[in-house]
Amino acid sequence: MLSSTADHLFWMARYTERAENTARMLDVNLENSLMPQSPQAVEQGWLAQLKISELEHYFFKKYDKVNQKNVIDFMVRDVDNPSSIASCLKAARENARAVRGSLTTEVWETENITWLMLQDHFKANLHRTNPSQFFEWVKFRSHLSRGVTFGTMLQDESFNFIRLGTFLERADNTARILDVKFMISQIDHPTDASTEVNPQAEFYYWAALLRSVSAFEIYRKVYRDVITPERVAELLMLQPGMPRSLVACVQGVVENLKPVRNDISVLTEQFSQNLFKELEQTSIEKILEFGLHAYLIKFLENINELGVRLSNDFLVPMVPQELAIAS
């Protein structure tokens, strides 16, 4: 397969997944902002959203104040933000159009119709009048794209590069969503012996996070107990049966690398396998002892390096601007 074709397929999947995960991060932050808390805590929650997405610098070039309206506008519709939902869905469509011959009609039409429907939603200001409904729509269109890909595509190299893009982006975003929640939790409930934590509020905070990654029912099946931060972290990082867990995503990368291996990809395969083994063999206790935030930052660095390695071995090598956007 031509590297340019593989590159378009890979990025089509990454941008579609990124749009969905941006919607998921915004949705959980929207739910959290409705919880009883101080205005300062709400503002810090939205600021944490920007920091963990590494978009704070871009945001303050255009907006003076951090609040729900500005952050949602920036993360949803702002074309100057390369990671906004609008930018991602446009990029996914353009990449799909470039390789229409490698896609089934159904896959292309799904990407194209999503972009056209997005324009209608913007005209109706759905992202402002009913942001939760808008985020659900974004998630649904991403689900539809994956379902059509599974249901109509030949499972050849084209399929493998699509899956590589999906798993790599999903791993990155699951780590970011988890880090955002723990950052917000520290803001809302700083470590202080005099601070009493409301168990009911804590339940809704963590339940909102689980629902944001479609993991609430899975949590109940796996643990059959009250929701605790440690178990949420364990589920989203180390549970192989959880589709959006870090270990499941990295395993997906490992499995889809095998069919497309070439003469120069052996080190990339080893890198992905080592990352998978590390997750498979560790425990949540070891991660918490190391420091959850520090561990997630290290994981994000490894995922970014894995993406660079994949680009160098199979795709069109990234230029510096693309490296910044990918991270």
C-alpha positions in Angstrom: 0.0 0.0 0.0 1.2 3.5 -0.8 2.2 5.4 2.3 0.0 8.4 1.3 -3.0 6.1 1.2 -2.2 4.5 4.5 -1.7 8.0 5.9 -5.1 9.2 4.8 -6.9 6.1 6.3 -5.0 6.4 9.5 -5.8 10.1 10.0 -9.4 9.7 8.9 -9.9 7.3 11.8 -7.8 9.4 14.3 -9.8 12.6 13.5 -13.2 10.8 13.8 -12.1 9.3 17.1 -10.7 12.6 18.3 -14.0 14.4 17.6 -15.9 11.8 19.6 -13.4 11.9 22.5 -13.5 15.7 22.6 -17.3 15.5 22.9 -16.8 13.0 25.7 -14.4 15.2 27.6 -16.7 18.2 27.2 -19.7 16.2 28.2 -18.2 15.0 31.5 -17.0 18.5 32.3 -20.5 19.9 31.6 -22.0 17.4 34.0 -19.4 18.2 36.6 -20.0 21.9 36.3 -23.7 21.3 37.3 -22.6 19.8 40.6 -22.8 21.9 43.8 -19.5 23.8 43.9 -18.0 27.3 44.0 -17.8 29.4 40.8 -14.0 29.3 41.1 -14.1 25.5 41.1 -16.3 25.5 37.9 -13.8 27.9 36.2 -10.9 25.7 37.2 -12.6 22.7 35.8 -13.0 24.3 32.4 -9.4 25.5 32.6 -8.2 22.0 33.4 -10.0 20.9 30.2 -7.8 23.2 28.2 -4.6 22.3 30.0 -4.9 18.6 29.6 -5.7 19.1 25.9 -2.6 21.3 25.7 -4.7 24.0 24.1 -4.5 26.7 26.7 -2.1 28.9 24.6 -4.5 28.8 21.6 -7.5 29.6 23.7 -6.1 32.7 25.3 -5.2 34.1 21.9 -8.9 34.6 21.2 -10.7 34.5 24.6 -10.2 36.6 27.7 -12.3 34.5 30.1 -12.5 30.8 30.9 -16.2 29.8 31.2 -18.5 27.2 29.8 -19.6 29.2 26.7 -16.1 30.2 25.6 -14.5 26.7 26.1 -17.4 24.9 24.4 -17.2 27.4 21.4 -13.5 26.9 21.2 -13.6 23.1 21.5 -16.6 22.7 19.2 -16.7 25.2 16.5 -13.5 27.3 16.4 -11.8 26.5 13.1 -8.6 28.1 14.4 -8.4 25.3 17.0 -7.0 22.3 15.1 -8.5 19.9 17.6 -12.0 21.3 17.7 -14.9 19.0 16.7 -15.5 21.1 13.6 -11.8 20.9 12.6 -11.6 17.1 13.3 -14.7 16.2 11.3 -13.6 18.4 8.4 -10.2 16.7 8.4 -11.8 13.2 8.7 -14.0 14.0 5.6 -11.0 15.4 3.6 -8.9 12.4 4.4 -11.7 10.1 3.4 -12.3 11.9 0.2 -8.6 11.6 -0.7 -8.9 7.8 -0.6 -12.5 7.1 -1.7 -11.2 4.3 -3.8 -10.0 2.4 -0.7 -13.3 2.9 1.1 -16.7 1.3 0.6 -19.4 3.7 -0.5 -21.0 3.3 3.0 -17.9 4.5 4.8 -17.4 7.5 2.6 -21.1 8.5 2.8 -21.0 8.3 6.6 -18.1 10.7 6.8 -19.6 13.0 4.2 -23.1 13.1 5.7 -21.6 13.7 9.2 -19.9 16.9 7.9 -23.1 18.1 6.2 -25.2 17.4 9.3 -22.7 19.3 11.4 -23.3 22.4 9.3 -27.0 22.1 10.0 -26.4 21.8 13.8 -24.2 24.9 13.7 -26.9 26.8 11.9 -29.4 25.8 14.6 -26.8 26.6 17.4 -27.4 23.1 18.9 -24.0 23.1 20.6 -25.1 26.2 22.6 -28.8 25.5 23.1 -28.5 21.8 24.0 -24.8 20.9 24.3 -25.5 17.5 25.8 -27.6 16.5 22.8 -25.0 17.8 20.4 -22.2 15.7 22.2 -24.4 12.6 22.0 -24.8 13.2 18.2 -21.1 13.5 17.8 -20.6 10.2 19.7 -23.3 8.5 17.7 -21.8 9.5 14.3 -18.4 8.2 15.4 -20.0 4.9 16.5 -21.8 4.7 13.1 -18.5 5.3 11.3 -16.8 2.4 13.2 -19.8 0.1 12.7 -20.0 0.8 9.0 -16.2 0.2 8.7 -16.5 -3.2 10.5 -19.6 -4.2 8.5 -18.5 -3.2 5.0 -14.7 -3.0 4.7 -12.5 -5.9 3.6 -10.2 -6.6 6.6 -7.0 -6.0 4.7 -4.2 -3.4 5.2 -6.7 -0.5 4.7 -8.7 -1.8 7.6 -5.6 -2.3 9.8 -4.5 1.3 9.3 -8.0 2.6 10.2 -7.9 0.5 13.4 -4.4 1.7 14.2 -5.6 5.3 14.0 -8.6 4.6 16.1 -6.8 2.7 18.9 -3.9 5.2 19.1 -6.2 8.2 19.4 -8.5 6.4 21.9 -5.6 5.5 24.1 -4.5 9.1 24.1 -7.9 10.5 24.9 -8.8 8.0 27.6 -5.6 9.0 29.5 -6.6 12.7 29.1 -10.2 12.2 30.2 -9.0 10.3 33.3 -6.3 12.9 34.1 -8.9 15.7 33.7 -11.2 14.1 36.2 -8.5 13.6 38.8 -7.3 17.2 38.3 -10.8 18.5 38.8 -11.3 16.2 41.8 -8.2 17.7 43.4 -9.5 21.2 42.8 -12.9 20.3 44.3 -11.6 18.2 47.2 -8.0 19.2 48.1 -6.2 17.0 50.5 -7.0 18.6 53.8 -7.9 16.9 57.0 -10.5 19.6 57.7 -12.3 19.0 54.4 -15.3 16.7 54.4 -16.1 15.0 51.2 -19.7 14.6 50.3 -20.1 10.8 49.4 -23.2 11.6 47.3 -21.4 14.3 45.3 -18.4 12.0 44.8 -20.7 9.3 43.4 -22.1 11.6 40.8 -18.7 12.9 39.9 -17.3 9.5 39.2 -20.5 8.2 37.7 -20.4 11.0 35.2 -16.8 10.1 34.2 -17.8 6.5 33.7 -20.8 7.4 31.6 -18.6 9.7 29.5 -16.6 6.7 28.3 -19.6 4.3 28.2 -18.2 2.4 31.3 -20.9 2.8 34.0 -22.6 -0.6 33.4 -19.2 -2.2 32.8 -18.0 -0.9 36.2 -21.1 -2.5 37.9 -20.4 -5.8 36.2 -16.7 -5.9 37.1 -16.8 -4.6 40.7 -20.5 -4.9 41.8 -19.7 -2.3 44.5 -19.6 1.4 45.3 -17.7 3.6 42.9 -14.3 4.6 44.1 -11.6 6.7 42.3 -9.0 3.9 42.5 -11.3 1.3 40.9 -12.4 3.8 38.2 -8.7 4.3 37.4 -8.1 0.6 37.4 -11.0 0.0 35.0 -10.0 2.7 32.5 -6.3 1.8 32.6 -5.8 -2.0 33.3 -9.1 -3.8 32.5 -8.5 -5.7 29.2 -12.2 -6.3 28.7 -13.0 -2.6 28.8 -13.0 -1.3 25.2 -11.6 2.1 26.1 -9.1 1.1 28.7 -5.4 1.9 28.0 -4.4 -1.7 28.0 -7.1 -2.7 25.5 -6.2 0.2 23.2 -2.5 -0.6 23.2 -3.3 -4.3 22.6 -5.3 -3.2 19.6 -2.3 -1.3 18.3 -0.1 -4.4 18.7 -2.6 -6.7 17.0 -3.1 -4.4 14.0 0.7 -3.8 13.5 1.4 -7.4 12.9 -0.4 -7.7 9.5 1.2 -4.5 8.1 4.8 -5.0 9.3 7.5 -4.1 7.0 11.4 -4.2 6.9 11.8 -1.2 9.1 9.0 -1.6 11.6 10.5 -4.1 14.0 11.5 -1.5 16.6 8.1 0.0 16.5 6.5 -3.3 17.1 8.8 -3.9 20.0 8.0 -0.5 21.4 4.3 -1.2 21.3 4.7 -4.7 22.7 6.8 -3.3 25.6 4.1 -0.7 26.3 1.4 -3.4 26.3 3.4 -5.7 28.7 4.0 -2.8 31.1 0.3 -2.1 31.4 -0.6 -5.8 31.5 1.9 -6.6 34.3 1.4 -3.6 36.6 -1.3 -2.9 39.2 -3.3 0.1 40.2 -1.5 0.1 43.6 1.9 0.5 41.8 0.5 3.2 39.6 -0.9 5.2 42.5 2.4 4.8 44.4 4.2 6.2 41.3 1.6 9.0 41.0 -1.4 8.8 38.7 -0.8 12.1 37.0 2.9 11.3 36.5 2.0 7.9 35.1 -0.5 9.3 32.7 1.8 12.0 31.5 4.5 9.3 30.9 1.9 7.2 29.0 0.9 10.1 26.8 4.5 10.7 26.0 4.9 7.0 25.0 1.7 7.1 22.9 2.9 10.3 21.1 6.3 8.6 20.4 4.4 5.5 19.1 2.5 7.7 16.7 5.7 9.3 15.4 7.2 5.8 14.9 4.2 4.6 13.0 4.3 7.7 10.8 8.0 7.2 10.1 7.7 3.5 9.3 4.4 3.4 7.3 2.9 6.8 6.7 3.9 10.3 5.6 6.3 11.5 8.3 4.9 14.3 10.5 6.1 17.8 10.1 6.6 19.8 13.4 3.1 21.4 13.2 1.5 18.0 12.8 3.4 16.7 15.8 2.0 19.5 18.0 -1.5 18.8 16.8 -1.2 15.1 17.4 0.0 15.6 21.0 
